[in-house]
Every structure is written in C-alpha cells, then in structure tokens.
Amino acid sequence: MTRFRPDWESLRTHRIPEWFSEAKFGIWSHWGPQSAGRSGDWYARHLYGMQPWSEPWERKRATRQHEHHRAHFGGGGAKDLFPRWRAERFDPDELIDLYVTSGARYFVALATHCDNFDLWDSKLHGWNATRVGPRRDIVGAWERAARAAGLPFGMSFHQNWTWRWLDVAHGEDPETGEPYDGGLTAADGAGTWWEGLDPARLYPERHEPGARPPARVAERFYARVREALDRYRPDLVYLDDGRLPFDEGSVVESEPVSAAGLELLAHYYDTCPTGGIVTIKDVPDADRTAVVLDSERRQLDTAQPYPWQFDTSDGEWFDCADDDPMFHPRKSAHQVIHTLIDVVSKNGCLLLNVPQRADGTVDERARELLAGVGGWLRVCGEGVYGTTPWVRAAEGSTGMGETKGYEGYNEADRAYGPGDIRFTRRGETVYATLLAWPKDRTAVITSLGTAAGLLRRRPQRVELLGHGPVSWRLAPDALRADLPPVPPTTAAYMLKIT
C-alpha cells in the first residue's frame, strides 16, 4: 500500500533519515565527459562559443572555453566529448577508501549532468557511459564501492537544465557560419562512432530562447530518473533546481507545468529502504522535511531548524588545468575545515566535490587536502559527527564577507580571528571551536560567560581536543581557557566543555 500521496501535504510527513543528521561530511564525484576538456564547468555548453542568446555572465567563459576547445580539439560538438572521456584508470574502491580516510560519512555520484549524458546503464537513453566513452556503468561501480565501505550512497541529476543549456547546439560557428550539430539526425551517424544513436535524443528541440519545453520533455526526464532510482536505490537524490524540475519555480518550467516531481518523491520515499532524501535549492519552511535545502557555494548566516546541505568543490566542478582568475580557485584543507565546522554549527552537512581527471584519478593536491581534513576529523570528529546546534551557532566579528565569484556565491577563504568561534553540542556537552589560534594563548568565549545566560549548568571540565584538560575560569563576561604553547591541530581548535 502506498504511504505517500503525490502532494505537499502528504510529503511533509516525510522525516529526514537520522543517518543524514549524523553524517555531516560527504564527498561528491561531479565527474563526467566534460572532464576531458580540462577547462572547468559548463564546458559542453561553452565549447560552442558565445551565441546571441548567451546570458551576460557567460560571455567571458564562453569565449575562453570556445578558444580552448578549438586549440585542443579542433572543433566538434558536445557529443564529441563523450568518446574522449574513457575513465581508463578509474578505481572506485581505491577512491572510496581515500574518502573514508578523509572522514567522509556519505558519498554522491554524478548520474547525469546538463550535457544529458547518463553515467549509468540506462535502458531509456542510449547516450550513456556503457555505450560510449568508458563503456562501463560508472554509477554502478561507485554504488558497489560505497556500499562495500558502509557509506550511504547518493546520485545527482542535472539534465533538467539541458533544454536551456544545450540550445547552443542549434546555433552556428561565430567564425565560419557553419551550423553546429544540434540539427543532425540518426541517419547522419551512419559509418561514424555514434552510429545507432540519435542526436535528437541528446540535444533539445530547436526553440526560441526562453520558450518552455513541452510536457514530453518533463516526462522523459522523470522516467530516466525513476529508472535510476529503482535500479540503484540511492539514499540521497540531488536535483539541481530551485524547485522540483519542470514544476512552477523551476529553472525550466514545462508547458503546462509538471506535477511529475511530486509523483517521483512519493514513489521514491515509499521504496527507499533508508527513507530517502531529496535535495533542491529553494525550500519554503513548510517543506523542509518533504525536501532538504541544498545551498550551492553559499554559506548561511544562521542555524537552520532542519538538516540541510552545503555543496562546494575543490576548485571548478569539473577538472580544470587553468588558473585563470575567472575560475573558482582550489581549496586548502584549512578552508574546508573552516567551512565544515561553520556548516555543522548551523545544522548542515558539507558535500565536497573532488574533481577527477578524465582518466578517473585525483591529483596530489586533492589528496593533500583530503589528508588534512581527515587528520583534523580524527581528532575533532566527536564535536562534528552526530552533533546538533547549540543555542548559539557562532560568535565573532567575521561574517559572511562580500559576495565572491561571477555567479554571486559568498564562500571564501576568510581571515578569521581568535574571537570567531563555532558551537556544536552532544547532549550536555558543548564544543567551542576557535577558527584562529590566539597569540596570548587564552581562549575567550563570551557566549559561555554567566551573564549571557546560555549555559544550563556550570561547566565541570574544559578539554582541548588533541591535547587534554586545560585550566579555565568562568566570569560574567566570558569563559577563559589557557591554551598550550603549541596548537594540537591545524586550522581550527576545538574545546570540549562538560
């Protein structure tokens, strides 16, 4: 008997599974054919160059990536990236072991990006990794490795963007005037590497910019997503949209708007063995249990009443060999640790993408970052995993800072001071994490002063994780703790108050 109905009233009775509330840190493999370009995100769109309907923010990136594509590949369309991505050194078991060692407690695999290429064995969509490129079920390999390591497994879907993302395939080369490959037919593939595949199933129908897709586009999207969910039974589903794809408020509303997203949620929650999680990016307060809020590269100011997810990447979403300032910079373990404890203090989980090369490997810089995060979590994980927000998430003068990046994201490597502190709790134990080491070796925590009135009882013991007990004193204005000469951890320093 079906438990959930396909309406918000019923879906609001869904409860976020406990594993997600406890996990706090996950790794995302946002990896696919666009990695072959080694030029960052949105490559399959921007290799076509700037078109008359390209949005203003795209112009520099589209020009840059089009020039890169000409220089390295000579031409071709998005479909021609697919055979270049072979994943010949992809070892999911080794990578999952690496991510577990880094402290990750769940894993998410890219299923389909905006390039409309399925990384799994789809029976509904021929443009997939078992037929082209790796000729291997990438998602299936990830799923087996993650389950073997005991990690909850997630899948991300982004092809709802394809309608307004690969419309450029119907344009023409700005230099030669030659039409791109959006108008090719299955017959044109005779004798080519893509013989038997139909570009009309890969690229969107030709349409005017801003036109809404017909209902059949939404139906195909949801049929493929449902096929994947029924096959791999993911514990988490990431939908790259403000609302449910093709519904009202979606990045691409269909005509008429589709209610198929509600049907998918009801089916998924009824059949997922662990209860299921679906994340989207614009969640009204009333719907925070029906769907989980995902915040892309945007740190939140306050603790949230329900668990949520912050997703970001070590640099670009796809592998990028260029340090051009238009691209997102690579991260350090220092920055990731700061972001992690900030997100966790506000009831969130951090999902970190680790870009892979086209061959499936990750570079030494990423391994160094993961080792740093894992080392910190082995010392301070008790104040991260399974914790809940304290009555106050943070104190200190360093806020979110100015907006960063061409997309208006606000994440940054901030210059925190010793007075910038994040709080978590486990039962009656409070964890106060200093985001910088005080030069005078005195931690001053005003939120724990008796005048603040936030402590339920007087502390009995203060311990610096990685070091041991420290002397301390309580006054109306603050709790002060005396720190050792040498910090026991890097980046952030966690005091345990019991």
C-alpha positions as CSV (number, residue, x, y, z in Angstrom):
1,M,0.0,0.0,0.0
2,T,1.3,3.4,-0.9
3,R,2.2,5.5,2.1
4,F,2.8,8.9,0.5
5,R,0.5,10.8,-1.9
6,P,1.9,13.0,-4.6
7,D,1.1,16.2,-2.9
8,W,2.9,18.5,-0.5
9,E,0.5,17.8,2.5
10,S,1.4,14.1,2.4
11,L,5.1,14.6,1.6
12,R,5.5,17.0,4.5
13,T,5.0,13.9,6.8
14,H,8.3,12.5,5.5
15,R,11.1,12.6,8.0
16,I,14.8,13.2,7.2
17,P,16.6,10.0,7.9
18,E,18.8,10.0,11.0
19,W,22.0,9.0,9.1
20,F,22.0,12.3,7.3
21,S,21.7,14.3,10.5
22,E,24.7,12.4,11.9
23,A,27.0,12.2,8.8
24,K,28.0,15.9,8.5
25,F,30.6,15.4,5.7
26,G,30.2,13.8,2.3
27,I,32.2,13.5,-0.9
28,W,30.8,14.1,-4.3
29,S,32.2,12.8,-7.6
30,H,31.0,15.6,-10.0
31,W,32.8,13.9,-12.9
32,G,32.0,13.0,-16.5
33,P,32.7,13.8,-20.2
34,Q,33.4,17.5,-19.5
35,S,36.4,16.5,-17.6
36,A,38.1,15.7,-20.9
37,G,38.2,19.4,-21.7
38,R,40.2,20.2,-18.5
39,S,38.7,23.7,-18.7
40,G,36.2,23.7,-15.9
41,D,32.4,23.8,-15.6
42,W,29.8,24.3,-18.3
43,Y,32.3,23.2,-20.9
44,A,29.8,21.2,-23.0
45,R,27.8,24.4,-23.5
46,H,30.5,26.9,-23.9
47,L,32.6,24.9,-26.3
48,Y,30.1,26.2,-28.9
49,G,31.2,29.7,-28.2
50,M,29.1,32.8,-27.4
51,Q,25.7,32.8,-29.1
52,P,23.2,35.7,-29.5
53,W,21.2,34.3,-26.6
54,S,24.1,33.7,-24.2
55,E,23.5,35.3,-20.9
56,P,25.7,38.3,-19.9
57,W,27.6,36.5,-17.2
58,E,28.5,33.7,-19.6
59,R,30.3,35.8,-22.2
60,K,33.9,35.7,-20.9
61,R,33.7,32.0,-20.0
62,A,32.0,31.0,-23.3
63,T,34.7,32.9,-25.3
64,R,37.5,31.4,-23.2
65,Q,36.3,27.8,-23.4
66,H,35.4,28.0,-27.1
67,E,39.0,29.1,-27.8
68,H,40.3,26.4,-25.6
69,H,38.2,23.8,-27.5
70,R,39.4,24.9,-30.9
71,A,43.1,24.9,-29.7
72,H,42.9,21.4,-28.2
73,F,40.3,19.5,-30.2
74,G,39.8,21.5,-33.4
75,G,36.0,21.5,-33.2
76,G,33.0,19.3,-32.8
77,G,30.0,19.5,-30.5
78,A,29.2,18.3,-27.0
79,K,28.6,14.7,-28.2
80,D,32.2,14.6,-29.5
81,L,33.4,14.9,-25.9
82,F,31.9,11.6,-24.9
83,P,34.3,9.2,-26.6
84,R,37.2,11.3,-25.3
85,W,36.2,10.5,-21.7
86,R,37.4,6.9,-21.2
87,A,38.0,6.7,-17.4
88,E,40.7,4.2,-18.1
89,R,42.3,4.5,-14.6
90,F,39.1,4.7,-12.6
91,D,39.4,2.7,-9.4
92,P,36.3,3.3,-7.3
93,D,37.4,1.1,-4.4
94,E,40.7,3.0,-4.0
95,L,38.9,6.3,-4.2
96,I,36.2,5.4,-1.7
97,D,38.9,4.2,0.7
98,L,40.6,7.6,0.3
99,Y,37.3,9.4,1.0
100,V,36.6,7.3,4.1
101,T,40.1,8.1,5.4
102,S,39.3,11.8,4.9
103,G,36.4,11.4,7.2
104,A,33.5,11.3,4.7
105,R,30.4,9.6,6.0
106,Y,28.4,9.6,2.7
107,F,29.1,9.6,-1.0
108,V,27.3,11.1,-4.0
109,A,27.9,10.2,-7.7
110,L,27.0,12.3,-10.6
111,A,24.4,10.4,-12.6
112,T,23.6,12.9,-15.5
113,H,24.9,16.4,-15.9
114,C,23.4,19.2,-18.1
115,D,25.2,17.6,-21.1
116,N,22.4,14.9,-21.0
117,F,24.9,12.0,-20.9
118,D,23.9,9.2,-18.5
119,L,26.8,7.8,-16.4
120,W,24.9,4.6,-15.8
121,D,23.3,1.7,-17.7
122,S,20.1,3.4,-18.9
123,K,17.7,1.4,-21.0
124,L,15.8,4.6,-21.8
125,H,18.6,6.7,-23.1
126,G,21.3,5.5,-25.5
127,W,23.7,8.3,-24.8
128,N,25.3,6.7,-21.8
129,A,28.6,5.5,-20.4
130,T,28.0,1.8,-21.2
131,R,27.8,2.5,-24.9
132,V,30.2,5.5,-25.4
133,G,33.4,6.5,-23.7
134,P,34.2,4.3,-20.7
135,R,31.8,1.6,-21.9
136,R,31.2,0.9,-18.2
137,D,28.5,1.6,-15.7
138,I,30.2,4.3,-13.7
139,V,27.3,4.9,-11.3
140,G,27.0,1.2,-10.6
141,A,30.7,0.9,-9.9
142,W,30.5,3.8,-7.4
143,E,27.4,2.3,-5.8
144,R,29.1,-1.0,-5.2
145,A,32.2,0.6,-3.7
146,A,30.3,2.9,-1.5
147,R,28.0,0.2,-0.1
148,A,31.0,-2.1,0.5
149,A,32.6,0.7,2.6
150,G,29.4,1.2,4.6
151,L,28.7,4.7,3.1
152,P,25.2,5.9,2.3
153,F,25.0,6.4,-1.5
154,G,23.6,9.4,-3.4
155,M,23.0,10.3,-7.0
156,S,22.8,13.8,-8.6
157,F,20.7,14.7,-11.7
158,H,21.2,17.9,-13.6
159,Q,19.7,17.2,-17.1
160,N,16.6,19.3,-16.4
161,W,18.9,22.2,-17.5
162,T,19.5,20.6,-20.9
163,W,16.6,22.4,-22.6
164,R,18.2,25.9,-21.9
165,W,21.8,24.6,-21.7
166,L,22.4,22.8,-25.0
167,D,20.2,25.0,-27.1
168,V,23.5,26.4,-28.4
169,A,24.0,23.2,-30.4
170,H,21.4,24.7,-32.8
171,G,23.5,27.8,-33.4
172,E,26.3,28.3,-35.8
173,D,30.1,28.8,-35.5
174,P,30.6,32.5,-35.0
175,E,33.7,32.4,-37.2
176,T,32.7,30.2,-40.1
177,G,28.9,30.4,-40.1
178,E,28.7,26.6,-40.2
179,P,25.8,25.1,-38.3
180,Y,26.6,23.2,-35.2
181,D,25.5,19.6,-34.6
182,G,22.1,20.1,-33.0
183,G,20.3,19.5,-36.2
184,L,21.9,16.2,-37.0
185,T,19.7,13.1,-37.4
186,A,20.3,9.4,-36.6
187,A,20.8,8.8,-40.3
188,D,23.8,11.2,-40.3
189,G,25.6,8.8,-37.9
190,A,25.9,6.0,-40.4
191,G,29.5,4.9,-40.5
192,T,30.6,7.1,-37.6
193,W,31.4,6.3,-34.0
194,W,27.9,7.3,-33.0
195,E,26.1,5.1,-35.5
196,G,22.8,3.9,-33.9
197,L,22.5,7.0,-31.6
198,D,20.1,9.8,-32.3
199,P,21.2,13.4,-31.7
200,A,17.6,14.4,-31.3
201,R,17.5,12.4,-28.1
202,L,20.6,14.2,-26.8
203,Y,20.1,17.8,-27.8
204,P,16.9,19.7,-27.0
205,E,14.4,20.5,-29.8
206,R,15.1,23.8,-31.6
207,H,13.2,26.5,-29.8
208,E,13.2,30.3,-29.1
209,P,15.3,31.4,-26.1
210,G,13.0,31.4,-23.0
211,A,10.4,29.1,-24.6
212,R,9.0,26.5,-22.3
213,P,9.6,22.8,-23.1
214,P,6.5,20.6,-23.9
215,A,5.3,18.1,-21.3
216,R,7.1,15.2,-23.1
217,V,10.5,16.7,-22.0
218,A,9.5,16.6,-18.4
219,E,8.1,13.1,-18.9
220,R,11.4,11.8,-20.3
221,F,13.3,13.4,-17.5
222,Y,11.3,11.8,-14.8
223,A,11.2,8.4,-16.5
224,R,15.0,8.3,-16.6
225,V,15.4,9.5,-13.0
226,R,12.9,6.9,-11.8
227,E,14.6,4.2,-13.7
228,A,17.9,5.1,-12.0
229,L,16.4,5.3,-8.5
230,D,14.7,1.9,-8.9
231,R,18.0,0.3,-10.1
232,Y,20.5,1.8,-7.6
233,R,18.3,2.6,-4.6
234,P,20.2,5.7,-3.6
235,D,19.9,7.0,0.0
236,L,20.0,10.6,-1.3
237,V,18.9,12.3,-4.6
238,Y,20.3,15.7,-5.6
239,L,18.1,17.6,-8.0
240,D,19.9,20.6,-9.5
241,D,17.0,23.0,-9.4
242,G,15.3,25.7,-7.3
243,R,12.1,23.7,-7.1
244,L,11.1,20.3,-8.4
245,P,12.2,20.2,-12.1
246,F,9.7,21.4,-14.6
247,D,7.2,22.5,-11.9
248,E,6.4,26.1,-11.1
249,G,9.5,28.0,-10.0
250,S,11.9,25.5,-11.7
251,V,14.9,26.7,-13.7
252,V,12.9,25.3,-16.7
253,E,9.1,25.3,-16.3
254,S,7.4,23.0,-18.7
255,E,4.2,23.9,-20.5
256,P,2.0,23.0,-18.7
257,V,4.0,22.8,-15.5
258,S,4.7,19.3,-14.5
259,A,3.5,17.5,-11.3
260,A,5.6,14.5,-12.0
261,G,8.1,15.6,-9.4
262,L,5.6,15.0,-6.6
263,E,4.9,11.6,-8.1
264,L,8.6,10.8,-8.1
265,L,9.0,11.9,-4.4
266,A,6.1,9.8,-3.3
267,H,7.4,6.7,-5.2
268,Y,11.0,7.2,-4.0
269,Y,10.1,7.7,-0.3
270,D,7.8,4.6,-0.5
271,T,10.5,2.4,-1.9
272,C,13.8,3.7,-0.5
273,P,15.0,1.3,2.2
274,T,16.5,4.0,4.3
275,G,13.7,6.5,4.0
276,G,15.2,8.7,1.2
277,I,16.4,12.3,0.9
278,V,15.8,14.6,-2.0
279,T,17.6,18.0,-2.1
280,I,16.6,21.1,-4.0
281,K,17.8,24.7,-3.6
282,D,14.7,26.8,-2.7
283,V,12.7,25.2,0.1
284,P,9.9,27.0,1.9
285,D,10.0,26.5,5.7
286,A,6.8,24.3,5.5
287,D,8.5,21.9,3.1
288,R,11.8,21.3,5.0
289,T,11.0,17.7,5.7
290,A,9.5,16.9,2.3
291,V,12.7,18.0,0.6
292,V,16.0,19.1,2.0
293,L,17.6,22.5,1.4
294,D,20.8,22.4,-0.6
295,S,22.9,25.6,-0.7
296,E,25.4,25.8,-3.5
297,R,28.6,27.7,-2.5
298,R,26.5,29.9,-0.3
299,Q,27.2,29.9,3.4
300,L,24.2,30.6,5.6
301,D,24.2,33.1,8.5
302,T,22.1,31.3,11.0
303,A,21.4,27.8,12.2
304,Q,18.5,26.1,10.4
305,P,15.6,24.2,12.1
306,Y,16.2,21.1,9.9
307,P,19.3,19.5,8.5
308,W,20.5,21.0,5.2
309,Q,23.4,20.6,2.8
310,F,26.1,23.0,1.7
311,D,27.8,21.8,-1.5
312,T,31.0,23.1,-2.9
313,S,34.1,22.0,-4.9
314,D,37.8,21.9,-4.6
315,G,38.0,24.5,-7.4
316,E,35.9,24.1,-10.5
317,W,33.1,21.5,-10.6
318,F,35.0,19.7,-13.4
319,D,38.7,19.2,-13.7
320,C,40.5,22.4,-14.8
321,A,44.1,22.8,-15.7
322,D,43.9,26.6,-15.9
323,D,44.4,29.0,-13.0
324,D,42.7,31.9,-14.8
325,P,41.0,34.1,-12.2
326,M,37.6,33.6,-13.8
327,F,37.6,30.1,-12.4
328,H,37.0,29.0,-8.8
329,P,40.3,28.6,-7.0
330,R,41.4,25.3,-5.5
331,K,40.8,25.0,-1.8
332,S,43.1,24.2,1.1
333,A,42.4,21.8,4.0
334,H,42.4,24.9,6.2
335,Q,39.5,26.4,4.2
336,V,37.5,23.2,4.1
337,I,37.8,22.6,7.8
338,H,36.6,26.2,8.5
339,T,33.7,25.7,6.1
340,L,32.8,22.3,7.6
341,I,32.6,23.5,11.2
342,D,30.7,26.6,10.2
343,V,28.1,24.5,8.3
344,V,27.8,21.9,11.0
345,S,27.3,24.6,13.7
346,K,24.2,25.7,11.6
347,N,22.8,22.1,11.4
348,G,24.2,21.4,8.0
349,C,26.2,18.8,6.1
350,L,29.1,19.7,3.9
351,L,29.2,17.9,0.5
352,L,32.6,18.4,-1.1
353,N,33.3,17.7,-4.8
354,V,36.8,16.3,-5.5
355,P,37.4,16.9,-9.2
356,Q,38.7,13.9,-11.1
357,R,40.8,13.9,-14.2
358,A,39.3,12.3,-17.3
359,D,41.1,9.1,-16.6
360,G,39.4,8.8,-13.2
361,T,42.3,9.7,-10.9
362,V,42.6,12.6,-8.5
363,D,45.7,14.7,-8.2
364,E,48.2,15.0,-5.4
365,R,46.8,18.4,-4.4
366,A,43.4,16.9,-3.7
367,R,44.9,14.1,-1.8
368,E,46.8,16.5,0.4
369,L,43.6,18.4,1.1
370,L,41.8,15.2,2.0
371,A,44.6,14.1,4.2
372,G,44.4,17.4,6.1
373,V,40.7,17.2,6.6
374,G,40.9,13.6,7.7
375,G,43.6,14.3,10.2
376,W,41.6,17.1,11.8
377,L,38.4,15.0,12.0
378,R,40.3,12.1,13.6
379,V,41.0,14.5,16.5
380,C,37.9,16.7,16.5
381,G,35.3,14.4,14.9
382,E,33.4,13.9,18.2
383,G,32.4,17.6,18.0
384,V,31.2,17.2,14.4
385,Y,29.6,13.8,13.8
386,G,26.2,13.3,15.4
387,T,26.1,16.7,17.0
388,T,23.3,19.2,17.0
389,P,23.3,23.0,17.0
390,W,23.9,24.7,20.4
391,V,21.6,27.6,21.4
392,R,24.0,29.9,19.6
393,A,25.8,28.8,16.4
394,A,28.6,31.4,16.4
395,E,30.3,34.4,17.9
396,G,32.8,36.7,16.5
397,S,33.1,39.7,14.2
398,T,33.9,37.9,10.9
399,G,30.7,37.4,8.9
400,M,30.0,36.1,5.5
401,G,32.0,38.8,3.8
402,E,31.5,40.3,0.4
403,T,30.0,38.2,-2.4
404,K,32.6,36.3,-4.3
405,G,32.7,34.9,-7.9
406,Y,30.9,35.5,-11.1
407,E,27.8,33.6,-10.1
408,G,27.3,35.6,-6.9
409,Y,28.5,32.9,-4.4
410,N,29.6,34.0,-1.0
411,E,32.0,31.3,0.0
412,A,35.6,32.5,0.6
413,D,38.8,31.7,2.5
414,R,38.2,34.2,5.3
415,A,40.7,35.7,7.7
416,Y,39.1,34.6,10.9
417,G,40.4,35.8,14.2
418,P,40.6,34.1,17.6
419,G,37.2,35.6,18.6
420,D,35.5,33.8,15.7
421,I,34.1,30.6,17.3
422,R,31.5,28.0,16.2
423,F,29.5,25.9,18.6
424,T,28.1,22.4,18.5
425,R,26.6,20.1,21.2
426,R,26.3,16.5,22.1
427,G,23.8,16.1,24.9
428,E,25.0,18.3,27.7
429,T,28.5,18.6,26.2
430,V,29.3,21.9,24.3
431,Y,32.0,22.1,21.8
432,A,33.5,25.5,21.1
433,T,35.8,25.7,18.0
434,L,38.2,28.5,17.6
435,L,38.8,29.4,14.0
436,A,42.2,31.0,14.8
437,W,44.8,30.5,17.5
438,P,45.1,33.4,20.0
439,K,48.5,34.8,20.2
440,D,48.3,35.2,24.0
441,R,47.1,31.5,24.2
442,T,43.9,32.5,26.0
443,A,40.6,31.4,24.6
444,V,37.9,33.9,25.4
445,I,34.3,32.6,24.8
446,T,31.8,35.3,25.7
447,S,28.8,33.1,24.9
448,L,29.8,30.9,27.8
449,G,30.0,33.8,30.3
450,T,27.5,33.6,33.1
451,A,26.0,37.0,32.0
452,A,25.0,35.5,28.7
453,G,22.7,33.1,30.4
454,L,23.1,30.4,27.8
455,L,24.7,27.7,30.0
456,R,22.3,25.2,31.6
457,R,24.8,24.4,34.3
458,R,28.2,25.4,35.5
459,P,31.0,23.6,33.5
460,Q,33.0,20.9,35.3
461,R,35.8,20.4,32.9
462,V,37.4,22.0,29.8
463,E,39.5,20.0,27.4
464,L,41.3,20.9,24.2
465,L,40.9,18.0,21.8
466,G,44.2,16.6,20.8
467,H,45.9,18.0,23.9
468,G,43.9,17.2,27.1
469,P,42.4,19.2,30.0
470,V,43.3,22.9,30.3
471,S,42.9,25.3,33.2
472,W,39.9,27.7,32.9
473,R,37.9,30.2,34.8
474,L,34.3,31.4,34.5
475,A,33.3,35.1,34.8
476,P,30.2,37.1,33.9
477,D,31.7,38.3,30.6
478,A,33.3,35.0,29.3
479,L,34.7,31.6,29.9
480,R,38.5,31.8,29.6
481,A,40.7,28.8,28.9
482,D,44.5,28.6,29.0
483,L,45.9,27.0,25.9
484,P,49.2,25.2,25.5
485,P,52.2,26.7,23.6
486,V,51.7,24.5,20.5
487,P,48.3,24.0,18.8
488,P,47.4,20.3,18.7
489,T,45.6,20.7,15.4
490,T,45.7,22.9,12.3
491,A,43.1,25.4,11.1
492,A,40.6,25.0,13.9
493,Y,40.9,24.3,17.7
494,M,38.1,22.5,19.5
495,L,37.4,23.0,23.2
496,K,35.1,20.4,24.8
497,I,33.1,21.8,27.7
498,T,31.5,19.3,30.1
